[in-house]
Amino acid sequence: MNVQSFRQKLASQPQVCAVYRANYVAGFEQNVAGLSRSDAGMQKEAAELLTQSMTMLSDAGLSPEDCSRPYCIIEPLQEGRLDSWCGYRLNADKGEELYQWLDWKNVQSANAR
């Protein structure tokens, strides 16, 4: 699937999916920040955000599988700190690579235009 058709797929999904994706990424990033700072409060807030997002989907008659969601990973940094990265993995359009990765923030910016 190339980038243009992927963006069309995202745009064709219900608006609640866009909100779910944004909350999913925000919750993941907040959870990782909480882990990095040993802040249980941040982690709890992140879990609550995800629960709210799941409820919102359910209320709309959808499940997480009905929405495209980015992959999110934890990136270890020096001195035991953590960071996160979220993005989409697509089949490569060309070249020798099997996949191409699209950064979450870049996709969001492009879709906002």
Secondary structure, DSSP 8 states (H G I E B T S, - for coil): --HHHHHHHHHHS-HHHHHHHHHHHHHHHHHHHHHHHT-HHHHHHHHHHHHHHHHHHHHTT--GGGS---EEEEEE-GGG-EEEEEEEEEE-SSSS-SEEEEEHHHHHHHHH-
